[in-house]
Amino acid sequence: MTPANDLTHFGFSEVPLDEKQTLVNDVFHKVARRYDVMNDLMSGGLHRAWKNALVSSLRPPRNRPFAHLDVAGGTGDVAFRVLDAGGDETRVTVLDINGDMLEVGKDRAGTRYGDRITFVAGNAEALPFGDREFDAYTVVFGIRNVPRIDKALAEAYRVLKRGGRLLCLEFSHVDVPGADAIYRAYSFNVIPAVGRMVTGDAEPYRYLVESIRRFPTPQAFSTMLEDAGFRSVSYRPMTLGVVALYSAWKL
């Protein structure tokens, strides 16, 4: 029997800690080619506004070098926004543990950004980069899928330069009376059904919905960022608290 302290959650299930990453990889292997389409359908297109808000908060400079790391961003959706907002000396490294997602991103990027974008297969818990390499780090709808979130945050802190910033966009907890029940019903009944219609499989989207419910509250996640060494930690709820945008600095 696996000891309780070696277990973690996979949606609402308990699984051995070392098996979660394989299970998550299988989820994204199934949905990679339809991932961005499903984001549009699940959020009614709002994910575009949420990502734009993240990049507006990041404000990549247009007149000096800027090294950016986007983690769990395989399809390139956030990376392309950062590159478009930054100047010619903005460079983005996209890291994802799932090769299928990276292939989607490479196909979408084509030759548009040249050597300003790099796609790397790697684990957020053990980043294949040196200390203090990046000016900024983003992770969008990906941190909740990491088995050991504390390790990923420690790695984010390590690879950021002094004065560097982490921005994290993640689904959160609706805190408006009555709205939470509506959101829960939509999440558990509509999203898996739409997933089945679009991808032929409802199970990946059932996991994604369950993983949202298991993610720490904004207050608890903010504490995790502080425990990793970050300072000036803040968060901004958006769309009735459906998502939260976290900001933290390496000072």
Short mmCIF file of the C-alpha atoms (twelve columns), coordinates in Angstrom:
data_MODEL
# 
_entry.id   MODEL 
# 
loop_
_atom_site.group_PDB 
_atom_site.id 
_atom_site.type_symbol 
_atom_site.label_atom_id 
_atom_site.label_alt_id 
_atom_site.label_comp_id 
_atom_site.label_asym_id 
_atom_site.label_seq_id 
_atom_site.Cartn_x 
_atom_site.Cartn_y 
_atom_site.Cartn_z 
_atom_site.pdbx_PDB_model_num 
ATOM 1   C CA . MET A 1   0.000   0.000  0.000   1 
ATOM 2   C CA . THR A 2   1.258   3.488  -0.875  1 
ATOM 3   C CA . PRO A 3   1.869   5.643  2.248   1 
ATOM 4   C CA . ALA A 4   -0.596  8.510  2.576   1 
ATOM 5   C CA . ASN A 5   2.175   11.100 2.392   1 
ATOM 6   C CA . ASP A 6   3.217   9.720  -1.004  1 
ATOM 7   C CA . LEU A 7   -0.249  10.307 -2.454  1 
ATOM 8   C CA . THR A 8   -1.532  13.343 -4.299  1 
ATOM 9   C CA . HIS A 9   -4.762  14.297 -6.000  1 
ATOM 10  C CA . PHE A 10  -5.566  13.671 -9.639  1 
ATOM 11  C CA . GLY A 11  -8.870  15.435 -9.956  1 
ATOM 12  C CA . PHE A 12  -10.950 14.005 -7.109  1 
ATOM 13  C CA . SER A 13  -8.947  10.749 -7.022  1 
ATOM 14  C CA . GLU A 14  -5.917  9.982  -4.888  1 
ATOM 15  C CA . VAL A 15  -2.946  8.591  -6.834  1 
ATOM 16  C CA . PRO A 16  0.710   7.847  -6.053  1 
ATOM 17  C CA . LEU A 17  2.716   11.065 -6.321  1 
ATOM 18  C CA . ASP A 18  5.119   9.624  -8.876  1 
ATOM 19  C CA . GLU A 19  2.250   8.575  -11.159 1 
ATOM 20  C CA . LYS A 20  0.449   11.912 -11.415 1 
ATOM 21  C CA . GLN A 21  2.706   13.369 -14.105 1 
ATOM 22  C CA . THR A 22  2.113   10.370 -16.387 1 
ATOM 23  C CA . LEU A 23  -1.636  10.669 -15.904 1 
ATOM 24  C CA . VAL A 24  -1.564  14.413 -16.628 1 
ATOM 25  C CA . ASN A 25  0.552   13.800 -19.736 1 
ATOM 26  C CA . ASP A 26  -2.053  11.335 -20.999 1 
ATOM 27  C CA . VAL A 27  -4.788  13.957 -20.539 1 
ATOM 28  C CA . PHE A 28  -2.955  16.520 -22.666 1 
ATOM 29  C CA . HIS A 29  -1.886  13.947 -25.229 1 
ATOM 30  C CA . LYS A 30  -5.598  13.364 -25.862 1 
ATOM 31  C CA . VAL A 31  -6.585  17.029 -26.135 1 
ATOM 32  C CA . ALA A 32  -3.489  18.729 -27.615 1 
ATOM 33  C CA . ARG A 33  -4.818  19.318 -31.139 1 
ATOM 34  C CA . ARG A 34  -8.108  20.705 -29.840 1 
ATOM 35  C CA . TYR A 35  -6.779  22.432 -26.736 1 
ATOM 36  C CA . ASP A 36  -7.187  26.042 -27.879 1 
ATOM 37  C CA . VAL A 37  -10.547 25.330 -29.514 1 
ATOM 38  C CA . MET A 38  -11.794 23.883 -26.236 1 
ATOM 39  C CA . ASN A 39  -10.477 26.904 -24.331 1 
ATOM 40  C CA . ASP A 40  -12.670 29.094 -26.528 1 
ATOM 41  C CA . LEU A 41  -15.703 26.876 -26.025 1 
ATOM 42  C CA . MET A 42  -15.245 26.373 -22.276 1 
ATOM 43  C CA . SER A 43  -14.667 30.044 -21.487 1 
ATOM 44  C CA . GLY A 44  -16.825 31.627 -24.162 1 
ATOM 45  C CA . GLY A 45  -13.649 33.207 -25.501 1 
ATOM 46  C CA . LEU A 46  -12.855 34.877 -22.179 1 
ATOM 47  C CA . HIS A 47  -9.492  33.097 -21.930 1 
ATOM 48  C CA . ARG A 48  -8.254  35.497 -24.605 1 
ATOM 49  C CA . ALA A 49  -9.100  38.525 -22.447 1 
ATOM 50  C CA . TRP A 50  -7.546  36.892 -19.363 1 
ATOM 51  C CA . LYS A 51  -4.287  36.201 -21.242 1 
ATOM 52  C CA . ASN A 52  -4.273  39.719 -22.667 1 
ATOM 53  C CA . ALA A 53  -4.636  41.070 -19.121 1 
ATOM 54  C CA . LEU A 54  -1.619  39.013 -18.049 1 
ATOM 55  C CA . VAL A 55  0.535   40.378 -20.877 1 
ATOM 56  C CA . SER A 56  -0.661  43.927 -20.186 1 
ATOM 57  C CA . SER A 57  0.449   43.473 -16.588 1 
ATOM 58  C CA . LEU A 58  3.794   42.012 -17.720 1 
ATOM 59  C CA . ARG A 59  4.528   44.934 -20.082 1 
ATOM 60  C CA . PRO A 60  7.544   43.417 -21.885 1 
ATOM 61  C CA . PRO A 61  9.920   46.260 -22.866 1 
ATOM 62  C CA . ARG A 62  10.194  47.313 -26.486 1 
ATOM 63  C CA . ASN A 63  13.634  48.914 -26.294 1 
ATOM 64  C CA . ARG A 64  15.935  46.456 -24.503 1 
ATOM 65  C CA . PRO A 65  16.653  42.713 -24.214 1 
ATOM 66  C CA . PHE A 66  14.026  40.728 -22.348 1 
ATOM 67  C CA . ALA A 67  14.289  37.000 -21.639 1 
ATOM 68  C CA . HIS A 68  10.946  35.405 -20.861 1 
ATOM 69  C CA . LEU A 69  10.050  31.845 -19.798 1 
ATOM 70  C CA . ASP A 70  6.531   30.545 -20.369 1 
ATOM 71  C CA . VAL A 71  5.969   27.264 -18.521 1 
ATOM 72  C CA . ALA A 72  3.272   24.759 -19.500 1 
ATOM 73  C CA . GLY A 73  2.657   26.929 -22.544 1 
ATOM 74  C CA . GLY A 74  3.148   24.345 -25.271 1 
ATOM 75  C CA . THR A 75  0.648   25.685 -27.796 1 
ATOM 76  C CA . GLY A 76  2.318   29.108 -27.741 1 
ATOM 77  C CA . ASP A 77  -0.830  31.084 -27.019 1 
ATOM 78  C CA . VAL A 78  0.783   33.197 -24.280 1 
ATOM 79  C CA . ALA A 79  4.266   33.264 -25.846 1 
ATOM 80  C CA . PHE A 80  2.972   34.783 -29.079 1 
ATOM 81  C CA . ARG A 81  1.238   37.543 -27.112 1 
ATOM 82  C CA . VAL A 82  4.445   38.334 -25.212 1 
ATOM 83  C CA . LEU A 83  6.461   38.476 -28.433 1 
ATOM 84  C CA . ASP A 84  3.906   40.722 -30.128 1 
ATOM 85  C CA . ALA A 85  3.877   43.081 -27.137 1 
ATOM 86  C CA . GLY A 86  7.662   43.208 -26.720 1 
ATOM 87  C CA . GLY A 87  10.401  44.596 -28.900 1 
ATOM 88  C CA . ASP A 88  12.787  42.924 -31.329 1 
ATOM 89  C CA . GLU A 89  15.050  41.908 -28.446 1 
ATOM 90  C CA . THR A 90  12.312  40.031 -26.606 1 
ATOM 91  C CA . ARG A 91  13.037  36.301 -26.512 1 
ATOM 92  C CA . VAL A 92  10.561  33.708 -25.229 1 
ATOM 93  C CA . THR A 93  11.339  30.158 -24.214 1 
ATOM 94  C CA . VAL A 94  8.266   27.920 -24.144 1 
ATOM 95  C CA . LEU A 95  8.619   24.932 -21.832 1 
ATOM 96  C CA . ASP A 96  6.172   22.068 -21.656 1 
ATOM 97  C CA . ILE A 97  6.510   18.499 -20.452 1 
ATOM 98  C CA . ASN A 98  4.104   17.291 -23.132 1 
ATOM 99  C CA . GLY A 99  5.590   16.830 -26.594 1 
ATOM 100 C CA . ASP A 100 2.207   16.851 -28.309 1 
ATOM 101 C CA . MET A 101 1.454   20.318 -26.971 1 
ATOM 102 C CA . LEU A 102 4.888   21.563 -28.081 1 
ATOM 103 C CA . GLU A 103 4.320   20.257 -31.596 1 
ATOM 104 C CA . VAL A 104 1.096   22.265 -31.773 1 
ATOM 105 C CA . GLY A 105 2.999   25.379 -30.706 1 
ATOM 106 C CA . LYS A 106 5.783   24.838 -33.236 1 
ATOM 107 C CA . ASP A 107 3.240   24.360 -36.015 1 
ATOM 108 C CA . ARG A 108 1.400   27.521 -35.023 1 
ATOM 109 C CA . ALA A 109 4.595   29.584 -34.763 1 
ATOM 110 C CA . GLY A 110 5.953   28.503 -38.134 1 
ATOM 111 C CA . THR A 111 8.667   30.949 -39.165 1 
ATOM 112 C CA . ARG A 112 6.849   34.060 -37.947 1 
ATOM 113 C CA . TYR A 113 9.113   34.754 -34.934 1 
ATOM 114 C CA . GLY A 114 12.357  33.196 -36.142 1 
ATOM 115 C CA . ASP A 115 14.863  32.674 -33.339 1 
ATOM 116 C CA . ARG A 116 12.902  34.882 -30.946 1 
ATOM 117 C CA . ILE A 117 10.991  31.801 -29.756 1 
ATOM 118 C CA . THR A 118 12.330  28.464 -28.568 1 
ATOM 119 C CA . PHE A 119 10.357  25.357 -27.633 1 
ATOM 120 C CA . VAL A 120 11.837  23.120 -24.936 1 
ATOM 121 C CA . ALA A 121 10.597  19.823 -23.509 1 
ATOM 122 C CA . GLY A 122 11.067  19.888 -19.765 1 
ATOM 123 C CA . ASN A 123 9.602   19.523 -16.296 1 
ATOM 124 C CA . ALA A 124 8.511   22.571 -14.277 1 
ATOM 125 C CA . GLU A 125 9.870   20.839 -11.160 1 
ATOM 126 C CA . ALA A 126 13.405  20.598 -12.609 1 
ATOM 127 C CA . LEU A 127 13.920  23.357 -15.162 1 
ATOM 128 C CA . PRO A 128 16.782  22.713 -17.611 1 
ATOM 129 C CA . PHE A 129 18.162  26.242 -17.219 1 
ATOM 130 C CA . GLY A 130 20.819  27.964 -15.162 1 
ATOM 131 C CA . ASP A 131 20.273  30.291 -12.240 1 
ATOM 132 C CA . ARG A 132 19.031  33.826 -12.922 1 
ATOM 133 C CA . GLU A 133 18.493  33.406 -16.682 1 
ATOM 134 C CA . PHE A 134 15.097  35.050 -17.124 1 
ATOM 135 C CA . ASP A 135 13.524  38.450 -16.588 1 
ATOM 136 C CA . ALA A 136 10.030  37.014 -16.245 1 
ATOM 137 C CA . TYR A 137 8.223   33.696 -15.791 1 
ATOM 138 C CA . THR A 138 4.611   32.952 -16.659 1 
ATOM 139 C CA . VAL A 139 2.457   29.890 -16.164 1 
ATOM 140 C CA . VAL A 140 -1.113  29.952 -17.441 1 
ATOM 141 C CA . PHE A 141 -3.624  27.273 -16.437 1 
ATOM 142 C CA . GLY A 142 -0.744  24.905 -15.803 1 
ATOM 143 C CA . ILE A 143 0.451   25.136 -12.224 1 
ATOM 144 C CA . ARG A 144 -2.443  23.072 -10.880 1 
ATOM 145 C CA . ASN A 145 -1.305  20.117 -13.010 1 
ATOM 146 C CA . VAL A 146 2.156   20.016 -11.431 1 
ATOM 147 C CA . PRO A 147 2.509   17.175 -8.898  1 
ATOM 148 C CA . ARG A 148 4.829   19.113 -6.564  1 
ATOM 149 C CA . ILE A 149 3.826   22.763 -6.820  1 
ATOM 150 C CA . ASP A 150 6.328   23.819 -4.160  1 
ATOM 151 C CA . LYS A 151 9.204   22.440 -6.250  1 
ATOM 152 C CA . ALA A 152 7.956   24.230 -9.359  1 
ATOM 153 C CA . LEU A 153 7.757   27.556 -7.494  1 
ATOM 154 C CA . ALA A 154 11.251  27.046 -6.080  1 
ATOM 155 C CA . GLU A 155 12.522  26.435 -9.621  1 
ATOM 156 C CA . ALA A 156 10.738  29.543 -10.877 1 
ATOM 157 C CA . TYR A 157 12.475  31.574 -8.183  1 
ATOM 158 C CA . ARG A 158 15.852  30.035 -9.048  1 
ATOM 159 C CA . VAL A 159 15.805  30.818 -12.778 1 
ATOM 160 C CA . LEU A 160 14.546  34.388 -12.377 1 
ATOM 161 C CA . LYS A 161 16.974  37.274 -12.232 1 
ATOM 162 C CA . ARG A 162 16.951  39.525 -9.199  1 
ATOM 163 C CA . GLY A 163 14.099  41.917 -9.836  1 
ATOM 164 C CA . GLY A 164 12.368  39.319 -12.030 1 
ATOM 165 C CA . ARG A 165 8.642   38.729 -11.928 1 
ATOM 166 C CA . LEU A 166 6.364   35.706 -11.882 1 
ATOM 167 C CA . LEU A 167 2.843   35.965 -13.268 1 
ATOM 168 C CA . CYS A 168 0.445   33.066 -12.891 1 
ATOM 169 C CA . LEU A 169 -3.055  32.849 -14.329 1 
ATOM 170 C CA . GLU A 170 -5.101  30.044 -12.842 1 
ATOM 171 C CA . PHE A 171 -8.705  29.052 -12.360 1 
ATOM 172 C CA . SER A 172 -9.958  30.000 -8.928  1 
ATOM 173 C CA . HIS A 173 -12.969 29.864 -6.635  1 
ATOM 174 C CA . VAL A 174 -16.094 31.838 -7.495  1 
ATOM 175 C CA . ASP A 175 -17.020 33.759 -4.350  1 
ATOM 176 C CA . VAL A 176 -20.254 35.451 -5.406  1 
ATOM 177 C CA . PRO A 177 -23.328 34.014 -3.616  1 
ATOM 178 C CA . GLY A 178 -25.349 31.904 -6.034  1 
ATOM 179 C CA . ALA A 179 -22.839 32.179 -8.847  1 
ATOM 180 C CA . ASP A 180 -20.705 29.348 -7.471  1 
ATOM 181 C CA . ALA A 181 -23.566 26.864 -7.790  1 
ATOM 182 C CA . ILE A 182 -24.189 27.914 -11.396 1 
ATOM 183 C CA . TYR A 183 -20.476 27.696 -12.205 1 
ATOM 184 C CA . ARG A 184 -20.202 24.256 -10.582 1 
ATOM 185 C CA . ALA A 185 -23.189 22.938 -12.547 1 
ATOM 186 C CA . TYR A 186 -21.758 24.318 -15.796 1 
ATOM 187 C CA . SER A 187 -18.311 22.891 -15.061 1 
ATOM 188 C CA . PHE A 188 -19.383 19.366 -14.199 1 
ATOM 189 C CA . ASN A 189 -22.234 18.971 -16.683 1 
ATOM 190 C CA . VAL A 190 -21.493 21.129 -19.724 1 
ATOM 191 C CA . ILE A 191 -17.695 21.119 -20.083 1 
ATOM 192 C CA . PRO A 192 -17.215 17.311 -20.181 1 
ATOM 193 C CA . ALA A 193 -20.126 17.010 -22.628 1 
ATOM 194 C CA . VAL A 194 -18.616 19.629 -24.928 1 
ATOM 195 C CA . GLY A 195 -15.261 17.880 -24.606 1 
ATOM 196 C CA . ARG A 196 -16.815 14.632 -25.762 1 
ATOM 197 C CA . MET A 197 -18.354 16.335 -28.795 1 
ATOM 198 C CA . VAL A 198 -15.140 18.124 -29.817 1 
ATOM 199 C CA . THR A 199 -12.480 15.548 -28.946 1 
ATOM 200 C CA . GLY A 200 -14.473 12.332 -28.629 1 
ATOM 201 C CA . ASP A 201 -13.527 11.906 -24.961 1 
ATOM 202 C CA . ALA A 202 -15.113 13.513 -21.904 1 
ATOM 203 C CA . GLU A 203 -12.683 12.138 -19.311 1 
ATOM 204 C CA . PRO A 204 -9.823  14.653 -19.854 1 
ATOM 205 C CA . TYR A 205 -12.243 17.505 -19.281 1 
ATOM 206 C CA . ARG A 206 -13.760 15.852 -16.229 1 
ATOM 207 C CA . TYR A 207 -10.225 15.739 -14.780 1 
ATOM 208 C CA . LEU A 208 -9.602  19.391 -15.691 1 
ATOM 209 C CA . VAL A 209 -12.793 20.478 -13.928 1 
ATOM 210 C CA . GLU A 210 -11.985 18.404 -10.850 1 
ATOM 211 C CA . SER A 211 -8.423  19.756 -10.746 1 
ATOM 212 C CA . ILE A 212 -9.798  23.307 -10.613 1 
ATOM 213 C CA . ARG A 213 -11.869 22.461 -7.548  1 
ATOM 214 C CA . ARG A 214 -8.822  20.949 -5.814  1 
ATOM 215 C CA . PHE A 215 -6.490  23.897 -6.410  1 
ATOM 216 C CA . PRO A 216 -5.625  25.997 -3.327  1 
ATOM 217 C CA . THR A 217 -7.531  29.175 -2.569  1 
ATOM 218 C CA . PRO A 218 -5.905  32.437 -3.709  1 
ATOM 219 C CA . GLN A 219 -4.813  33.130 -0.135  1 
ATOM 220 C CA . ALA A 220 -3.227  29.693 0.227   1 
ATOM 221 C CA . PHE A 221 -1.458  29.857 -3.131  1 
ATOM 222 C CA . SER A 222 -0.151  33.336 -2.294  1 
ATOM 223 C CA . THR A 223 1.367   31.860 0.857   1 
ATOM 224 C CA . MET A 224 3.031   29.147 -1.239  1 
ATOM 225 C CA . LEU A 225 4.613   31.852 -3.400  1 
ATOM 226 C CA . GLU A 226 5.931   33.625 -0.321  1 
ATOM 227 C CA . ASP A 227 7.288   30.351 1.063   1 
ATOM 228 C CA . ALA A 228 9.224   29.926 -2.212  1 
ATOM 229 C CA . GLY A 229 10.952  33.259 -1.558  1 
ATOM 230 C CA . PHE A 230 8.810   35.641 -3.601  1 
ATOM 231 C CA . ARG A 231 7.857   39.054 -2.262  1 
ATOM 232 C CA . SER A 232 5.222   41.700 -3.080  1 
ATOM 233 C CA . VAL A 233 2.826   38.839 -3.778  1 
ATOM 234 C CA . SER A 234 -0.650  39.873 -4.901  1 
ATOM 235 C CA . TYR A 235 -3.592  38.455 -6.809  1 
ATOM 236 C CA . ARG A 236 -6.482  39.881 -8.782  1 
ATOM 237 C CA . PRO A 237 -9.751  37.952 -9.186  1 
ATOM 238 C CA . MET A 238 -11.365 38.251 -12.608 1 
ATOM 239 C CA . THR A 239 -14.806 37.354 -13.960 1 
ATOM 240 C CA . LEU A 240 -16.481 36.854 -10.558 1 
ATOM 241 C CA . GLY A 241 -13.430 34.945 -9.341  1 
ATOM 242 C CA . VAL A 242 -13.489 32.298 -12.080 1 
ATOM 243 C CA . VAL A 243 -9.773  33.013 -12.538 1 
ATOM 244 C CA . ALA A 244 -7.096  34.815 -10.551 1 
ATOM 245 C CA . LEU A 245 -3.998  36.597 -11.809 1 
ATOM 246 C CA . TYR A 246 -1.088  36.244 -9.377  1 
ATOM 247 C CA . SER A 247 1.936   38.507 -9.357  1 
ATOM 248 C CA . ALA A 248 5.145   37.916 -7.391  1 
ATOM 249 C CA . TRP A 249 8.648   39.379 -7.478  1 
ATOM 250 C CA . LYS A 250 12.143  38.063 -6.810  1 
ATOM 251 C CA . LEU A 251 13.562  40.980 -4.824  1 
# 
